[in-house]
Amino acid sequence: MLRLPLSFKSSPIFLKPPSSSSTVCLPVLQKDFLSLRSTYSWDLMSGGRKLRTHCSSTVVDFNGHRTPAKDSHAQGGESFLRSILAAMEAVYLNRNPTAKSILEVVRSIDDDRICYDHFAFRTFGVNGHGIDSMAKFFQDFGYVQREELRFPAKKLKAFWFSPPKSFSDAGEGVHGPLPRIFISELLVDQMSPEAQKIIQKYTESSGNRSVYAALASSLGSLTWEKPSYSEFHQLARESEYAAWTLVNGYTLNHVTISTHRLNSHLQNIRSLNKFVEENGFRLNSEGGILKVSPDGLLLQSSTVADSGSFEFAEGITESIPRCYIEFAERLVLPEFKNLSKDKVEEIHRRDGFEVGNADKIFESTSTVF
């Protein structure tokens, strides 16, 4: 495959395939790309008649038609993706000693292998800092956007993203089966004028740095200026979610252990909940310890978030809510109930998320305020 570096300064773009003496005009718009410079290549498997973009999972033919690209370039980035996930996890565990301890004690039972069900992030739905700011990174590695979830009382919406199926899943943790990604955003335009003003002040100070959401998460850094103590508390009175996001930014909000993938007796989430409490950890009791979907096939629980010290712009240091850990058991779908246990795979289990469950899981950080 021959790669041609191109500088995008105008649109349309004129390109010459390696096997052709004629120049072809492709209707590729500058706004389709994250930067003014990207790497392209002619797909020689198609006789050099298609252009493959390396900044998105797309092949563009000479008529300007875009089709999903094969996963070859995504596979090449598996090591990079897992390195970013590991960096996100490291920041998360540093801020959440409860999660670190629980992961250690669960692993200690029969040398158990931990797999993650999903990673979750919170965002501000304004000035380009919403769901898309974080989702773009994962979609570039083959993640696919799935259903939308709405939480009217909390003024939130969310999307979840399924992982690419072409990556290896032989390891454990971030090196095992890739987690689903759950990204929510605060519907800022539904907040009070005072809250909107505060949030817009910080997101505007961030400028276009929201494009580095994944980097900010892996570093544990805010993309906006250090928050004010008074404005943090003003937001907290109206929205716990808004206050949490102001001081934690794109930091991983929680990871979720896939209980049914455990090898020990803890694969039953009720047993895991009991084990966690017996080891002195506090579970989120909002809506009951165990959250169950209406179809009875998605079972979830979570700890109460840890807290940590934070220095505000005024120089005041105060404890703020940080992160928590969740547990999820996905039961086998009715149509596969007759499969033997050794034949059951993840595709045979309940997928997706449930608004009622997630609404109560959100409360895992509110008890800290």
N, C-alpha and C positions, 0 to 999 in steps of 0.2 A: 504494500500500500504506500503510495507516494504522498508525502505530506507537503502542503504548501502553506506557509505562514502568510496571513493576509492582514493588512491594516485597514480597518473599517473607518473611512472618513466621510463617506457619502453613500447614498443608496439610490438606484440599484447598484449591485456589485458585478463587475465584468470579470469572468474567469475563463481560463483556457485549460481544458483537460489535457493530460499528457499525451494522449493518442490523437489529438486533433490539432489542426492548424487554424481553426476558427475560434473566435472569441464568443462566448455565450453570456448573455445577460440573465442573471438569476434575480427574481424578485425577493431578495433577502433583506429585510429591514434592519437597520442599525439598532433599533430599540429591542430587537429580539435577543440581544446578547448583553451579558453583564458588563463587559468592558469593550474598549475600542480595539482590542487586539485579541485574536483567538487563533487556534490551529485547526486547519481543515485538511482533509485528505480525500483523494479520489478513490472510490471503492472499486478496485480492479476486478473484484469478483463479478461486478456488473458490467465488465468491459470498460471501466473508466467512465461510465455514463451517469454515475450518481456521486454526489458530494456528501461526505459524512462530516457532521459537526462533532467536535470533541469537547464542546462546552455544554452540550445537551444530548439526550438520547434520541437523535433525529437524523434521518437521511433525507436530503433534498434532491429531487430529480431535476431535469432540465426544464420541466414545466412549473417548477416551484412547489411541487407537492411534497409534503413532509410525511414521513412514515417512521414509526419507532425503529431505532437501530437495534442490531443484535447486541448481545451483552459482552462482546469480546473486550471492548475498551473499559467497560465497567468492571470486568473480572480483573483487568490489569490494575485497577485502583483499589482492590479489596484490602490490601495491606494498609493503604493510606486511610481508608474509611475506618478500619478497625483501630488504627492508631488514634484517630480523632475521638472515636467512641471511648477508648481507654483513657484519653486525656480528660474527657468530660466526666467519666466515672471517677477518676482520681480527685478532681475538684469536689465532686459530690460527696465522696467518702471522707474527705478531709473536713467537710462541713457537717457531716452527719455521722458521728461516732456510733449512734444506735444502729444504723444500717451496716456499718463495718463490722460491729460485734455480731449482729444477727447472721450476716453472711459467713462469718467465721464459725459460729456454733452449728449452723446448718451443714456446712462442709465437714464438720467434725463427726457427724453421724454417718458411719459407714463410708467415710471418705466420699461423701455425696458430691455429685456433679450439679452445679447450678447453671440453669439457663434463664435468660431474661425474656419475659413476655413482652414488655414494652418499656420505652423511655418516654418521659413526659416533659414538656416545656411550656412555659407561660410567656405571653407576649402582649404588647399594647397594640390594639387595632387602629393605629393612626400614624401618619407620616412615614409610611413604608415599614413600620416596625411590627407588623402583625404576623399572622401565620406564614405567609409567603416568605418572609425574611429568613426563617429557619428552614422551611420546607424545601426551598430551592437546593440547598446543599444535599439533602437526602435524595431528592428526585434525580439529581445529576449522577447518582450512583445506582439508579434503577428502582428506587422506592416508588410506589404507585399510590396516588391519592384515592382514598375510599370515602366512606360515608361522612356526612356532616352531622354534628350533634349540636343542639341548641339548649341553653340554660337561661331562660328568660329572667328568672328571679335574680340570678347572679350577673346578668348582662354579659353573658359569655357565649361564644360559639367555638367549636373545635372541629378539626378533621383528624382522622387517623390515616396512617400510611403503611401499606404492607411492604415487607422487605423483598428484595430480588431473590429468586429461587436458585440462582446459578452459583451462589457462593457456598463455600464449605461450611459444614455445621458440626464438625467432628470434635471441636474443643469445648470449652465451658466459659461461662461469663461472656465478656465481649468478644471472645474468640470462638464461641459456640454459635448456635443458630442466631442469625441477626434478629434483633428485637423489632417489633412493630414500633412505630413512632406516633405519639399522640401530642398534637400541638393545639393549644387553645389560645384565644385572644380576648381581651376585654373590649367590648363594644363601647369605645370611648365616647362616641357621639350620643350615647344614652345616659351618660353620667351628668351630674350637676355642672353648671357653668364653671363653678369654682374648681371642681376636680378636673374638668377638661383643660382648664388653663394651666394647672400644675403639670399634668401629663404632657401637654403640648410643649411646655417650656423645656422639659428634659429631652423629649424626643427630637425637638428642633435643635437642641444643643448637640445632639448626636450627629446631625447632618445625614450624610449618606452612609454612615458607618454601620447601618443595619445590615448591609450586604455582608458584613463580617460576623453575623450572628453566631455561626458555628465556631468561629475562632474565639469569639468572646466567651462562649460557653466552655471551650476547652481550656481557656486561660483563667476562668473565674473572674473576668473583668467586666465592668460596666462600660457601655459604649457612650454613655452620657456623663455629665458632670456629677460630682458627689452630691447626693440628695441632702436637702435641708431637714433638720429634725422636726421643725414645725409642720412642714408640708407633708412629711411622712405620716405624722399623726393625723393630719387633716384628711388625708386619703384613707387611712385606716378606719376612721369613723364612718366612712361611706362604703368602702369596699376593701375587705381584707386582701382580696386578689390583687387589687391595684397597689396597695402598700407593699405587699410581698414582692411584686414585680419591680417596683421602683428601686428597692435596695438589693435585689438579687439578680435582676436583669435576665439574661438568657441562660443562667446557670440551670443545670439539670434539676428539675423540681422533684422528681422521684424516679426510681427504677422499680421494676416489678419482677419478683421471682415467679417463674412458671412452676407451680407446685406439682402438677401432674407429670412433669419431666424429671422430678426427683426419683431416686432409686429406693429410698428408705420409706418407712411408714409415714413420713412427713409429706408424702405426695398427696395425702388427703388434707385439704386446707383446714379442716376442723382440728385435725391432729397438730398441724403446724401452728395454728392460733394458740392452742393450749400450750404447746412447747415454748412459744415466744413469751407468753405471759408467765409461765413457770420460771423462765429465766430472767424475770424482772422487768420486762419491757411493756410499755403501755400501748394498747391498741385503741384506735379511733372507734368510739362507740356510737357516733352519730348514725342514726338509722339502724342501730344494732351492730355488733361486732362484725357479723358476716353479712355482706351485701349480696343479694341474690337477684338475678335478672328475672323478668316475668316468665320466661320459658324454663327457668330453673337450671339452665346449662352454663351460666357464667357466674362463678362464685368469687368474690373479692373481699379483701380486708386490708388494713394498713395500720401502721404505727402512727402515733402523734409526732409531729415534726419536732426535730431538735431545735434549739435556739443557740445563737452565738452572738458575740459582741460585734458591734459595728460603730465606726466613728463617723458621725455626720459632719456636714460642712461647717457647722458652728464649733466643731471641736468636742461636741458632746458624744460620749460613748454610751451606748445602751444595747441591751439584748434584743435581738430581732429574730423572727421565725426563719428557719433555714429549710431543711429538706426532710423527707420521710421515706420509708420503704413500704412497698405494697406487695401483696401476694395475690395470685390469680390462679384459679383452677378452671380449666375449660373441659367440660364433659363431652363425651362422645355423642354425636348427633343421632337422633332416633333411627335414621335410615342405615346407620352402621352399627347398631347395637349388637348384632350377631357376630361381629368380627371378633376373633380371638384377641386377647390382650396383646400378644406379641405382633399382631398385624396392624394394630391401631397406630396411625401417624397423626401429625398435627392437622393435616387436611381433613381428617375425619372428625375433628372436634369443633365445637362452637367457636366461631371467629367473631371479630368486631368488638364493639363496645356497647354499653347500655347507659342511657342518660340517667336513669334512676340511681344506678350504682355509682357512676362518675360524680354525680352531684354530691353524694355523701362523702366520697373520697376526697373531693376538693376541701372538705372541712378539716382535713388533717393538719392544715397550717393555721386554721382560725383559732384553735384552742390555745395557741401560744400568745395571742394578743390579750 
